[in-house]
């Protein structure tokens, strides 16, 4: 059984090329060189975008924005765990009450409309 599995894998591997097709149009070396070209093109594009952002001052503006945002977040007063739990309970109760009110009003209007017709 193991010999059959190994033979099947070798046969499949030898019949297929790197690009997944059965036509051996690209060798492994050509396939790797096309990947290297693609990576190089993307590196140039990303590097060019970074250089343009740096020269135009956009990176400095982004850095300043992040610093100011962090300073403002340090000035905030955050709720304690107990305050957070209490607020969560208040929101939950409010949602339930609003839902019950909506259902009751809908029921009253439905009965009223059916009574008129």
N, C-alpha and C positions, 0 to 999 in steps of 0.2 A: 504494500500500500504506500509506504513512504517513497519507494522508487518511482511509483507512478506520479505522486504529487510533485516531486522534484522535477521529473521529466516534463510535467505539464507546465510548471512555472518557468522552466528554462525555454520551452517551446514558445510560450506566450511572450516571454521577455525578448527572445530573439526575433519574433515576428513583428513586434511593435517598436516604433521609433520613440524618441524622446518627446516629440510633440503629440503623441497619443494616436497617431494615425498608423495605417498599415503600409503606407507608401513611404519608403525610407528617403524622404526629401531632405531632412535635416539630420546631420550627424550630431553626436553629443557635443563635439567641439564647437560646431556652428551654433547650436542651440545655446550653449553657455556664453558664446561671444555676443549673441543677440541680447541675452539677458544683461550682460555687462554694459552693452551700449545703452540699453534702456535705463539701467541704474545711473549711468553717467549723465544721461540727458536729464533725468529727474534731479540729480544732484546739482547740475548747473541751473535748472529752473528754480529750485528752492534757494540755492545760494544767491542767485540774482534777485529774487524777491526779498530775501533778507537784506542784501546790500542796498536795494532801493528804499526799503523801509527805514534802514539805519541812516542813510544819507538825507532822506526827507524829514527826519526828526520824529517819525511815527513811533519808533521804539522808545525814545525818551519820553514821549507823551504817554505811552502805555505804562511805562515804569512809574511815572509820576502819578498816574491814575490809580495804580495798584497800591502805591504807598499811601496816598490820601484815603483810599477806601479802608485800608487796614487801620489807619489812625482813627477814622470815624467809628469803626467797629469796636475799637478798644474803649471809646467814650460811651458806648451804649451800656445801659443797665439791663442785664438779662434776668428773667424771672427765676426764682428758686424752684426746686422740684415741687414743693408743696403748692406754690402759686400756679405752676403749670398744671398740676393735677386738678386744682380747683377750677381753673378756667376751662379745662377739658370737660369737666362735669357740667358746668354752666352751659357750654355750647351743646352738649348732648341733650340736656333737658330742653333747651330752646328749640332744637331740631324736632324733638318729639312733639312739643306743644304746637309748633307751627304745622307739623304734619297732621295732627289731630284736628286743628282748626280748619285746615284746607279740606280734609275729608268731610267734616261736618257741614261746611258751607256748600260744598259740592252736592252733598246729599239733600240739603234744604232746597237748593236751586233746582235739582232734578225733580223732587216732589212737587215743587211749585209749578214747573213747566208742564209736568204731566197732568196736574190739576187743571191748568188752563186749557189744555187740548182735549 
